[in-house]
Amino acid sequence: MACCFRSASPATTGQATDVERRGKLAVNKVTWQQAGHVNEPGRYMFRFGWLTITADDLAIWTQFPDASFALVKTAAVAATDETEEFHLGAFELPSRPSVDGTPVHTLTD
């Protein structure tokens, strides 16, 4: 398990699932569970780097706990800093079959 913590004081900790790395970031999506069910906006440290989570991101996860967000790498990191920075991009809802078997994605559930 990877650990995350908030960069603002006071530091909060949470558990994140293993995020694999193969040279560069191998994971391009993150779920609320993988983010340790964080409940405040902020900048969190994960094994793959820093992740900034906004209030809007949390509102989506509150309404759709199984949604997964694309990780978006932020501006280039200074040569002396090896830690990458990310924020959450577009989100995806898991498919679930409707009555007739076709996938349904709604924002009004």
ROTINU-362637 format. One record per atom (N, C-alpha, C, O): residue in one letter; atom name; z, x, y. Coordinates in Angstrom, 3 decimals, decimal comma, always signed. Layout:
% ROTINU-362637
<"A" "CA" <Z X Y>>;
...
***
This chain:
% ROTINU-362637
<"M" "N" <+0,000 +0,831 -1,182>>;
<"M" "CA" <+0,000 +0,000 +0,000>>;
<"M" "C" <+0,000 +0,876 +1,246>>;
<"M" "O" <+0,710 +1,879 +1,318>>;
<"A" "N" <-0,784 +0,492 +2,196>>;
<"A" "CA" <-0,831 +1,216 +3,466>>;
<"A" "C" <+0,130 +0,554 +4,438>>;
<"A" "O" <+0,386 -0,647 +4,349>>;
<"C" "N" <+0,640 +1,309 +5,331>>;
<"C" "CA" <+1,577 +0,779 +6,298>>;
<"C" "C" <+0,902 +0,676 +7,655>>;
<"C" "O" <+0,067 +1,504 +8,020>>;
<"C" "N" <+1,269 -0,324 +8,368>>;
<"C" "CA" <+0,779 -0,431 +9,730>>;
<"C" "C" <+1,966 -0,577 +10,655>>;
<"C" "O" <+3,034 -1,025 +10,235>>;
<"F" "N" <+1,790 -0,201 +11,915>>;
<"F" "CA" <+2,832 -0,428 +12,898>>;
<"F" "C" <+2,210 -0,656 +14,249>>;
<"F" "O" <+1,105 -0,195 +14,533>>;
<"R" "N" <+2,919 -1,359 +15,060>>;
<"R" "CA" <+2,431 -1,686 +16,396>>;
<"R" "C" <+2,739 -0,536 +17,320>>;
<"R" "O" <+3,813 +0,061 +17,239>>;
<"S" "N" <+1,804 -0,219 +18,203>>;
<"S" "CA" <+1,999 +0,936 +19,066>>;
<"S" "C" <+2,904 +0,628 +20,245>>;
<"S" "O" <+3,480 +1,549 +20,825>>;
<"A" "N" <+3,048 -0,626 +20,614>>;
<"A" "CA" <+3,902 -0,977 +21,734>>;
<"A" "C" <+5,356 -1,007 +21,285>>;
<"A" "O" <+5,631 -1,215 +20,104>>;
<"S" "N" <+6,269 -0,808 +22,187>>;
<"S" "CA" <+7,689 -0,857 +21,859>>;
<"S" "C" <+8,162 -2,293 +21,904>>;
<"S" "O" <+7,678 -3,036 +22,758>>;
<"P" "N" <+9,062 -2,742 +21,060>>;
<"P" "CA" <+9,529 -1,979 +19,920>>;
<"P" "C" <+8,503 -2,001 +18,795>>;
<"P" "O" <+7,773 -2,978 +18,625>>;
<"A" "N" <+8,455 -0,932 +18,043>>;
<"A" "CA" <+7,487 -0,834 +16,942>>;
<"A" "C" <+7,850 -1,839 +15,860>>;
<"A" "O" <+9,017 -2,005 +15,508>>;
<"T" "N" <+6,835 -2,498 +15,347>>;
<"T" "CA" <+7,040 -3,403 +14,228>>;
<"T" "C" <+6,265 -2,859 +13,058>>;
<"T" "O" <+5,241 -2,202 +13,245>>;
<"T" "N" <+6,725 -3,115 +11,873>>;
<"T" "CA" <+6,027 -2,612 +10,701>>;
<"T" "C" <+5,587 -3,771 +9,835>>;
<"T" "O" <+6,154 -4,862 +9,896>>;
<"G" "N" <+4,586 -3,528 +9,042>>;
<"G" "CA" <+4,079 -4,500 +8,095>>;
<"G" "C" <+3,326 -3,775 +7,016>>;
<"G" "O" <+3,015 -2,593 +7,158>>;
<"Q" "N" <+3,032 -4,453 +5,957>>;
<"Q" "CA" <+2,313 -3,849 +4,850>>;
<"Q" "C" <+0,870 -4,316 +4,871>>;
<"Q" "O" <+0,592 -5,482 +5,150>>;
<"A" "N" <-0,023 -3,430 +4,584>>;
<"A" "CA" <-1,444 -3,760 +4,459>>;
<"A" "C" <-1,887 -3,324 +3,072>>;
<"A" "O" <-1,314 -2,400 +2,494>>;
<"T" "N" <-2,899 -3,980 +2,542>>;
<"T" "CA" <-3,393 -3,585 +1,232>>;
<"T" "C" <-4,143 -2,273 +1,355>>;
<"T" "O" <-4,487 -1,841 +2,455>>;
<"D" "N" <-4,389 -1,652 +0,232>>;
<"D" "CA" <-5,106 -0,376 +0,237>>;
<"D" "C" <-6,488 -0,543 +0,853>>;
<"D" "O" <-7,231 -1,459 +0,502>>;
<"V" "N" <-6,812 +0,328 +1,750>>;
<"V" "CA" <-8,135 +0,371 +2,366>>;
<"V" "C" <-8,748 +1,689 +1,931>>;
<"V" "O" <-8,244 +2,763 +2,256>>;
<"E" "N" <-9,848 +1,590 +1,188>>;
<"E" "CA" <-10,437 +2,799 +0,634>>;
<"E" "C" <-11,292 +3,511 +1,660>>;
<"E" "O" <-11,935 +2,894 +2,508>>;
<"R" "N" <-11,279 +4,838 +1,555>>;
<"R" "CA" <-12,137 +5,666 +2,408>>;
<"R" "C" <-12,945 +6,599 +1,526>>;
<"R" "O" <-12,413 +7,202 +0,593>>;
<"R" "N" <-14,210 +6,714 +1,818>>;
<"R" "CA" <-15,090 +7,681 +1,153>>;
<"R" "C" <-15,768 +8,465 +2,253>>;
<"R" "O" <-16,898 +8,160 +2,634>>;
<"G" "N" <-15,095 +9,459 +2,759>>;
<"G" "CA" <-15,617 +10,212 +3,898>>;
<"G" "C" <-15,450 +9,409 +5,175>>;
<"G" "O" <-14,646 +9,769 +6,035>>;
<"K" "N" <-16,192 +8,342 +5,304>>;
<"K" "CA" <-16,081 +7,436 +6,447>>;
<"K" "C" <-15,513 +6,120 +5,943>>;
<"K" "O" <-15,256 +5,964 +4,749>>;
<"L" "N" <-15,321 +5,194 +6,834>>;
<"L" "CA" <-14,746 +3,904 +6,490>>;
<"L" "C" <-15,628 +3,172 +5,480>>;
<"L" "O" <-16,811 +2,945 +5,736>>;
<"A" "N" <-15,057 +2,804 +4,337>>;
<"A" "CA" <-15,800 +2,090 +3,307>>;
<"A" "C" <-15,603 +0,585 +3,441>>;
<"A" "O" <-16,385 -0,193 +2,894>>;
<"V" "N" <-14,586 +0,177 +4,150>>;
<"V" "CA" <-14,295 -1,241 +4,316>>;
<"V" "C" <-14,809 -1,677 +5,677>>;
<"V" "O" <-14,547 -1,014 +6,681>>;
<"N" "N" <-15,536 -2,784 +5,721>>;
<"N" "CA" <-16,048 -3,232 +7,002>>;
<"N" "C" <-15,523 -4,599 +7,402>>;
<"N" "O" <-15,920 -5,140 +8,434>>;
<"K" "N" <-14,626 -5,166 +6,589>>;
<"K" "CA" <-14,013 -6,457 +6,902>>;
<"K" "C" <-12,521 -6,371 +6,617>>;
<"K" "O" <-12,074 -5,574 +5,793>>;
<"V" "N" <-11,759 -7,208 +7,317>>;
<"V" "CA" <-10,317 -7,238 +7,100>>;
<"V" "C" <-9,832 -8,688 +7,165>>;
<"V" "O" <-10,292 -9,474 +7,993>>;
<"T" "N" <-8,908 -9,020 +6,287>>;
<"T" "CA" <-8,307 -10,351 +6,265>>;
<"T" "C" <-6,909 -10,284 +6,868>>;
<"T" "O" <-6,365 -9,201 +7,085>>;
<"W" "N" <-6,342 -11,441 +7,131>>;
<"W" "CA" <-4,988 -11,501 +7,689>>;
<"W" "C" <-3,990 -10,895 +6,709>>;
<"W" "O" <-3,053 -10,206 +7,112>>;
<"Q" "N" <-4,195 -11,155 +5,432>>;
<"Q" "CA" <-3,316 -10,581 +4,408>>;
<"Q" "C" <-3,386 -9,053 +4,455>>;
<"Q" "O" <-2,353 -8,385 +4,401>>;
<"Q" "N" <-4,586 -8,500 +4,553>>;
<"Q" "CA" <-4,732 -7,048 +4,617>>;
<"Q" "C" <-4,105 -6,473 +5,883>>;
<"Q" "O" <-3,672 -5,321 +5,901>>;
<"A" "N" <-4,061 -7,282 +6,942>>;
<"A" "CA" <-3,463 -6,837 +8,207>>;
<"A" "C" <-1,955 -7,068 +8,222>>;
<"A" "O" <-1,309 -6,878 +9,252>>;
<"G" "N" <-1,393 -7,474 +7,096>>;
<"G" "CA" <+0,050 -7,641 +6,995>>;
<"G" "C" <+0,565 -8,887 +7,689>>;
<"G" "O" <+1,734 -8,943 +8,070>>;
<"H" "N" <-0,298 -9,900 +7,860>>;
<"H" "CA" <+0,076 -11,146 +8,539>>;
<"H" "C" <+0,725 -10,881 +9,888>>;
<"H" "O" <+1,717 -11,520 +10,239>>;
<"V" "N" <+0,169 -9,939 +10,645>>;
<"V" "CA" <+0,717 -9,659 +11,974>>;
<"V" "C" <+0,762 -10,950 +12,768>>;
<"V" "O" <-0,103 -11,810 +12,604>>;
<"N" "N" <+1,764 -11,096 +13,628>>;
<"N" "CA" <+1,905 -12,344 +14,365>>;
<"N" "C" <+1,933 -12,153 +15,880>>;
<"N" "O" <+2,212 -13,094 +16,624>>;
<"E" "N" <+1,647 -10,940 +16,332>>;
<"E" "CA" <+1,576 -10,671 +17,767>>;
<"E" "C" <+0,339 -9,835 +18,056>>;
<"E" "O" <-0,028 -8,960 +17,273>>;
<"P" "N" <-0,303 -10,115 +19,195>>;
<"P" "CA" <-1,425 -9,257 +19,578>>;
<"P" "C" <-0,924 -7,832 +19,803>>;
<"P" "O" <+0,222 -7,629 +20,202>>;
<"G" "N" <-1,767 -6,868 +19,551>>;
<"G" "CA" <-1,365 -5,492 +19,786>>;
<"G" "C" <-2,287 -4,510 +19,118>>;
<"G" "O" <-3,341 -4,867 +18,589>>;
<"R" "N" <-1,871 -3,274 +19,153>>;
<"R" "CA" <-2,631 -2,161 +18,564>>;
<"R" "C" <-1,814 -1,677 +17,368>>;
<"R" "O" <-0,663 -1,269 +17,518>>;
<"Y" "N" <-2,411 -1,724 +16,194>>;
<"Y" "CA" <-1,720 -1,410 +14,943>>;
<"Y" "C" <-2,392 -0,232 +14,250>>;
<"Y" "O" <-3,613 -0,085 +14,292>>;
<"M" "N" <-1,578 +0,604 +13,612>>;
<"M" "CA" <-2,097 +1,755 +12,874>>;
<"M" "C" <-2,223 +1,395 +11,404>>;
<"M" "O" <-1,276 +0,910 +10,786>>;
<"F" "N" <-3,407 +1,641 +10,853>>;
<"F" "CA" <-3,675 +1,444 +9,430>>;
<"F" "C" <-4,193 +2,758 +8,872>>;
<"F" "O" <-4,412 +3,711 +9,620>>;
<"R" "N" <-4,387 +2,811 +7,569>>;
<"R" "CA" <-4,912 +4,037 +6,940>>;
<"R" "C" <-6,272 +4,411 +7,493>>;
<"R" "O" <-6,599 +5,595 +7,565>>;
<"F" "N" <-7,074 +3,431 +7,885>>;
<"F" "CA" <-8,428 +3,717 +8,361>>;
<"F" "C" <-8,477 +4,004 +9,854>>;
<"F" "O" <-9,525 +4,417 +10,352>>;
<"G" "N" <-7,396 +3,806 +10,582>>;
<"G" "CA" <-7,358 +4,077 +12,021>>;
<"G" "C" <-6,601 +2,990 +12,767>>;
<"G" "O" <-5,916 +2,166 +12,162>>;
<"W" "N" <-6,734 +3,000 +14,088>>;
<"W" "CA" <-6,080 +2,011 +14,945>>;
<"W" "C" <-6,900 +0,735 +14,991>>;
<"W" "O" <-8,126 +0,784 +15,085>>;
<"L" "N" <-6,228 -0,410 +14,927>>;
<"L" "CA" <-6,880 -1,716 +15,001>>;
<"L" "C" <-6,222 -2,525 +16,107>>;
<"L" "O" <-5,010 -2,741 +16,089>>;
<"T" "N" <-7,023 -2,974 +17,071>>;
<"T" "CA" <-6,524 -3,834 +18,140>>;
<"T" "C" <-6,775 -5,283 +17,746>>;
<"T" "O" <-7,903 -5,665 +17,434>>;
<"I" "N" <-5,711 -6,090 +17,764>>;
<"I" "CA" <-5,784 -7,506 +17,411>>;
<"I" "C" <-5,398 -8,315 +18,646>>;
<"I" "O" <-4,348 -8,083 +19,246>>;
<"T" "N" <-6,255 -9,269 +19,023>>;
<"T" "CA" <-6,023 -10,074 +20,215>>;
<"T" "C" <-5,376 -11,417 +19,864>>;
<"T" "O" <-5,291 -11,791 +18,694>>;
<"A" "N" <-4,922 -12,131 +20,892>>;
<"A" "CA" <-4,354 -13,466 +20,696>>;
<"A" "C" <-5,410 -14,416 +20,128>>;
<"A" "O" <-5,092 -15,279 +19,310>>;
<"D" "N" <-6,665 -14,260 +20,559>>;
<"D" "CA" <-7,739 -15,105 +20,024>>;
<"D" "C" <-7,965 -14,845 +18,537>>;
<"D" "O" <-8,208 -15,780 +17,773>>;
<"D" "N" <-7,886 -13,582 +18,124>>;
<"D" "CA" <-8,014 -13,238 +16,699>>;
<"D" "C" <-6,911 -13,931 +15,901>>;
<"D" "O" <-7,164 -14,508 +14,843>>;
<"L" "N" <-5,700 -13,865 +16,416>>;
<"L" "CA" <-4,558 -14,480 +15,726>>;
<"L" "C" <-4,681 -16,001 +15,672>>;
<"L" "O" <-4,273 -16,619 +14,689>>;
<"A" "N" <-5,239 -16,605 +16,714>>;
<"A" "CA" <-5,437 -18,055 +16,710>>;
<"A" "C" <-6,393 -18,464 +15,590>>;
<"A" "O" <-6,191 -19,486 +14,935>>;
<"I" "N" <-7,426 -17,663 +15,377>>;
<"I" "CA" <-8,363 -17,958 +14,282>>;
<"I" "C" <-7,665 -17,803 +12,948>>;
<"I" "O" <-7,795 -18,663 +12,077>>;
<"W" "N" <-6,920 -16,709 +12,772>>;
<"W" "CA" <-6,204 -16,515 +11,507>>;
<"W" "C" <-5,148 -17,580 +11,278>>;
<"W" "O" <-4,884 -17,941 +10,131>>;
<"T" "N" <-4,535 -18,093 +12,338>>;
<"T" "CA" <-3,545 -19,157 +12,179>>;
<"T" "C" <-4,214 -20,425 +11,667>>;
<"T" "O" <-3,679 -21,108 +10,793>>;
<"Q" "N" <-5,387 -20,736 +12,214>>;
<"Q" "CA" <-6,105 -21,932 +11,790>>;
<"Q" "C" <-6,808 -21,737 +10,448>>;
<"Q" "O" <-6,885 -22,665 +9,643>>;
<"F" "N" <-7,323 -20,524 +10,209>>;
<"F" "CA" <-8,068 -20,221 +8,987>>;
<"F" "C" <-7,505 -18,951 +8,357>>;
<"F" "O" <-8,082 -17,877 +8,531>>;
<"P" "N" <-6,393 -19,045 +7,630>>;
<"P" "CA" <-5,722 -17,852 +7,095>>;
<"P" "C" <-6,578 -17,000 +6,162>>;
<"P" "O" <-6,287 -15,819 +5,973>>;
<"D" "N" <-7,623 -17,574 +5,578>>;
<"D" "CA" <-8,471 -16,815 +4,653>>;
<"D" "C" <-9,710 -16,222 +5,326>>;
<"D" "O" <-10,555 -15,632 +4,652>>;
<"A" "N" <-9,825 -16,372 +6,640>>;
<"A" "CA" <-10,979 -15,816 +7,354>>;
<"A" "C" <-10,952 -14,293 +7,288>>;
<"A" "O" <-9,883 -13,682 +7,283>>;
<"S" "N" <-12,122 -13,693 +7,238>>;
<"S" "CA" <-12,214 -12,232 +7,286>>;
<"S" "C" <-13,022 -11,843 +8,516>>;
<"S" "O" <-14,039 -12,461 +8,830>>;
<"F" "N" <-12,554 -10,816 +9,202>>;
<"F" "CA" <-13,199 -10,327 +10,408>>;
<"F" "C" <-13,949 -9,040 +10,117>>;
<"F" "O" <-13,514 -8,227 +9,302>>;
<"A" "N" <-15,070 -8,861 +10,784>>;
<"A" "CA" <-15,779 -7,586 +10,730>>;
<"A" "C" <-15,013 -6,582 +11,576>>;
<"A" "O" <-14,534 -6,910 +12,662>>;
<"L" "N" <-14,899 -5,358 +11,074>>;
<"L" "CA" <-14,290 -4,288 +11,860>>;
<"L" "C" <-15,368 -3,672 +12,733>>;
<"L" "O" <-16,447 -3,327 +12,251>>;
<"V" "N" <-15,074 -3,536 +14,015>>;
<"V" "CA" <-16,019 -2,970 +14,961>>;
<"V" "C" <-15,407 -1,701 +15,541>>;
<"V" "O" <-14,332 -1,730 +16,140>>;
<"K" "N" <-16,105 -0,594 +15,355>>;
<"K" "CA" <-15,615 +0,690 +15,867>>;
<"K" "C" <-15,774 +0,708 +17,381>>;
<"K" "O" <-16,827 +0,347 +17,907>>;
<"T" "N" <-14,727 +1,127 +18,075>>;
<"T" "CA" <-14,780 +1,199 +19,535>>;
<"T" "C" <-15,415 +2,506 +19,969>>;
<"T" "O" <-15,936 +3,252 +19,140>>;
<"A" "N" <-15,376 +2,785 +21,246>>;
<"A" "CA" <-16,009 +3,978 +21,824>>;
<"A" "C" <-15,615 +5,237 +21,063>>;
<"A" "O" <-14,584 +5,284 +20,391>>;
<"A" "N" <-16,452 +6,242 +21,185>>;
<"A" "CA" <-16,240 +7,514 +20,486>>;
<"A" "C" <-14,849 +8,068 +20,755>>;
<"A" "O" <-14,319 +7,959 +21,860>>;
<"V" "N" <-14,281 +8,655 +19,733>>;
<"V" "CA" <-12,947 +9,237 +19,819>>;
<"V" "C" <-13,075 +10,686 +20,264>>;
<"V" "O" <-14,033 +11,369 +19,901>>;
<"A" "N" <-12,121 +11,150 +21,042>>;
<"A" "CA" <-12,126 +12,547 +21,496>>;
<"A" "C" <-12,135 +13,483 +20,301>>;
<"A" "O" <-11,600 +13,154 +19,242>>;
<"A" "N" <-12,735 +14,635 +20,467>>;
<"A" "CA" <-12,888 +15,601 +19,376>>;
<"A" "C" <-11,544 +16,043 +18,810>>;
<"A" "O" <-11,470 +16,428 +17,643>>;
<"T" "N" <-10,485 +15,996 +19,605>>;
<"T" "CA" <-9,172 +16,430 +19,125>>;
<"T" "C" <-8,434 +15,328 +18,386>>;
<"T" "O" <-7,444 +15,600 +17,707>>;
<"D" "N" <-8,888 +14,103 +18,503>>;
<"D" "CA" <-8,225 +12,963 +17,866>>;
<"D" "C" <-9,065 +12,511 +16,681>>;
<"D" "O" <-10,191 +12,048 +16,862>>;
<"E" "N" <-8,527 +12,641 +15,466>>;
<"E" "CA" <-9,278 +12,297 +14,263>>;
<"E" "C" <-9,163 +10,821 +13,898>>;
<"E" "O" <-9,883 +10,355 +13,014>>;
<"T" "N" <-8,281 +10,080 +14,553>>;
<"T" "CA" <-8,069 +8,685 +14,224>>;
<"T" "C" <-9,103 +7,809 +14,916>>;
<"T" "O" <-9,297 +7,903 +16,128>>;
<"E" "N" <-9,767 +6,955 +14,137>>;
<"E" "CA" <-10,778 +6,063 +14,700>>;
<"E" "C" <-10,112 +4,803 +15,250>>;
<"E" "O" <-9,013 +4,435 +14,836>>;
<"E" "N" <-10,790 +4,155 +16,180>>;
<"E" "CA" <-10,299 +2,931 +16,817>>;
<"E" "C" <-11,232 +1,773 +16,476>>;
<"E" "O" <-12,453 +1,930 +16,478>>;
<"F" "N" <-10,651 +0,608 +16,183>>;
<"F" "CA" <-11,428 -0,571 +15,821>>;
<"F" "C" <-10,867 -1,802 +16,522>>;
<"F" "O" <-9,702 -1,832 +16,919>>;
<"H" "N" <-11,713 -2,813 +16,665>>;
<"H" "CA" <-11,265 -4,142 +17,048>>;
<"H" "C" <-11,958 -5,128 +16,111>>;
<"H" "O" <-12,861 -4,748 +15,365>>;
<"L" "N" <-11,544 -6,372 +16,147>>;
<"L" "CA" <-12,112 -7,376 +15,264>>;
<"L" "C" <-13,333 -8,003 +15,915>>;
<"L" "O" <-13,324 -8,333 +17,101>>;
<"G" "N" <-14,380 -8,162 +15,121>>;
<"G" "CA" <-15,623 -8,759 +15,603>>;
<"G" "C" <-15,781 -10,178 +15,088>>;
<"G" "O" <-14,837 -10,968 +15,107>>;
<"A" "N" <-16,974 -10,490 +14,631>>;
<"A" "CA" <-17,281 -11,824 +14,116>>;
<"A" "C" <-16,437 -12,099 +12,872>>;
<"A" "O" <-16,120 -11,193 +12,101>>;
<"F" "N" <-16,083 -13,369 +12,700>>;
<"F" "CA" <-15,313 -13,726 +11,508>>;
<"F" "C" <-16,134 -14,588 +10,576>>;
<"F" "O" <-17,108 -15,227 +10,972>>;
<"E" "N" <-15,709 -14,584 +9,325>>;
<"E" "CA" <-16,397 -15,320 +8,269>>;
<"E" "C" <-15,364 -16,136 +7,514>>;
<"E" "O" <-14,280 -15,649 +7,196>>;
<"L" "N" <-15,712 -17,381 +7,232>>;
<"L" "CA" <-14,828 -18,230 +6,444>>;
<"L" "C" <-15,270 -18,176 +4,991>>;
<"L" "O" <-16,466 -18,127 +4,707>>;
<"P" "N" <-14,314 -18,186 +4,068>>;
<"P" "CA" <-14,708 -18,163 +2,657>>;
<"P" "C" <-15,444 -19,442 +2,293>>;
<"P" "O" <-15,140 -20,517 +2,811>>;
<"S" "N" <-16,404 -19,315 +1,408>>;
<"S" "CA" <-17,153 -20,487 +0,949>>;
<"S" "C" <-16,262 -21,335 +0,068>>;
<"S" "O" <-15,463 -20,830 -0,720>>;
<"R" "N" <-16,419 -22,609 +0,218>>;
<"R" "CA" <-15,752 -23,520 -0,699>>;
<"R" "C" <-16,724 -24,647 -0,980>>;
<"R" "O" <-17,376 -25,151 -0,066>>;
<"P" "N" <-16,826 -25,043 -2,228>>;
<"P" "CA" <-17,816 -26,055 -2,576>>;
<"P" "C" <-17,458 -27,428 -2,006>>;
<"P" "O" <-16,287 -27,806 -1,956>>;
<"S" "N" <-18,466 -28,155 -1,584>>;
<"S" "CA" <-18,270 -29,531 -1,142>>;
<"S" "C" <-18,370 -30,442 -2,361>>;
<"S" "O" <-18,450 -29,970 -3,495>>;
<"V" "N" <-18,367 -31,725 -2,120>>;
<"V" "CA" <-18,453 -32,699 -3,211>>;
<"V" "C" <-19,730 -32,512 -4,023>>;
<"V" "O" <-19,716 -32,662 -5,244>>;
<"D" "N" <-20,846 -32,181 -3,346>>;
<"D" "CA" <-22,112 -32,015 -4,062>>;
<"D" "C" <-22,367 -30,575 -4,512>>;
<"D" "O" <-23,442 -30,281 -5,036>>;
<"G" "N" <-21,388 -29,662 -4,316>>;
<"G" "CA" <-21,518 -28,297 -4,803>>;
<"G" "C" <-22,077 -27,299 -3,808>>;
<"G" "O" <-22,126 -26,107 -4,112>>;
<"T" "N" <-22,504 -27,742 -2,622>>;
<"T" "CA" <-23,014 -26,801 -1,636>>;
<"T" "C" <-21,869 -26,249 -0,795>>;
<"T" "O" <-20,902 -26,965 -0,535>>;
<"P" "N" <-21,957 -24,990 -0,362>>;
<"P" "CA" <-20,866 -24,401 +0,426>>;
<"P" "C" <-20,705 -25,103 +1,774>>;
<"P" "O" <-21,674 -25,536 +2,397>>;
<"V" "N" <-19,458 -25,199 +2,195>>;
<"V" "CA" <-19,142 -25,828 +3,468>>;
<"V" "C" <-18,364 -24,850 +4,325>>;
<"V" "O" <-17,394 -24,257 +3,853>>;
<"H" "N" <-18,767 -24,668 +5,576>>;
<"H" "CA" <-18,028 -23,873 +6,552>>;
<"H" "C" <-17,822 -24,754 +7,759>>;
<"H" "O" <-18,786 -25,145 +8,418>>;
<"T" "N" <-16,575 -25,073 +8,057>>;
<"T" "CA" <-16,306 -25,886 +9,233>>;
<"T" "C" <-15,236 -25,237 +10,073>>;
<"T" "O" <-14,420 -24,464 +9,570>>;
<"L" "N" <-15,239 -25,551 +11,356>>;
<"L" "CA" <-14,203 -25,066 +12,251>>;
<"L" "C" <-13,244 -26,181 +12,627>>;
<"L" "O" <-12,389 -25,996 +13,492>>;
<"T" "N" <-13,377 -27,341 +11,983>>;
<"T" "CA" <-12,532 -28,478 +12,336>>;
<"T" "C" <-11,649 -28,936 +11,189>>;
<"T" "O" <-11,147 -30,060 +11,219>>;
<"D" "N" <-11,443 -28,096 +10,173>>;
<"D" "CA" <-10,615 -28,495 +9,030>>;
<"D" "C" <-9,201 -28,774 +9,453>>;
<"D" "O" <-8,364 -29,122 +8,620>>;
***
